[in-house]
Amino acid sequence: MITFSHDRIAEQTNAPARTGRALPRERPLNIHRQTKQAMNTIQSNQLLEQLNWRYATKQFDPNRKINARDWATLEEALLLTPSSGGLQPWRFIVVTDPAVRAKLLPVSYGQPQITDASHLVVFAAKDNINEADVDAHVRHAAKVQGVPVENLSRLRDMLVGGIVKSMDEPARNAWARNQAYIALGNLLTSAALIGIDACPMEGFDRAQYDEILGLKARGLSSAVIATLGYRLPADKYATAPKVRFPREQVFVNV
């Protein structure tokens, strides 16, 4: 995570209790937890209730902030996002500094979520994925899994052949941007499950975001953004019926 803020996220502990419907939780997940432990699940109706509760929030309460524990949970959820080959070709830019967000507002077509929401996350994709990136991933995977790097040679060959050598740079950049949307979907669902509102947004000037946030110097390009916080009761879209096509129009069974 790259954080643009005056205060560390961990110090934001004075948020009032939220009124959104959230599922009961014991503690944030630990990505290093052994998978052999018993799995806790939620009921199917609980999942659908939370997904029906969420919506693309248009009006956030500027006085309500996501507390440190909940934000840490969402960050960990983002870390757990799957990616093609496990390459994770992204960085999550967390913008909480009001001055930076004020600069981003006009290049976001004046949408008030940019400054009113508790948190703004810019999903940035890595530019020009290359063999060095693959090698760094393979070395890290070997370390985490406790195996020699040589044991993952087939993985390396697959990633180099399937991504680095089979695509030109524009295609690799498009692939990385697409991967960022997987993380966006994960964040939206995770936020809904703990009663936090969110709004996915593509209405922004990517070139200006890249410049304001200094992304090009980091080898990154903005792909999509999300704002998170708590809805204002006056937001009329909160109670508007969801508009979705009928199931038989959307699903094709083969």
Summary of the structure (lengths in Angstrom):
residues: 254
radius of gyration: 19.6
end to end distance: 40.8
largest distance: 58.4
contacts: 716
relative contact order: 0.20
helix: 45%
strand: 14%
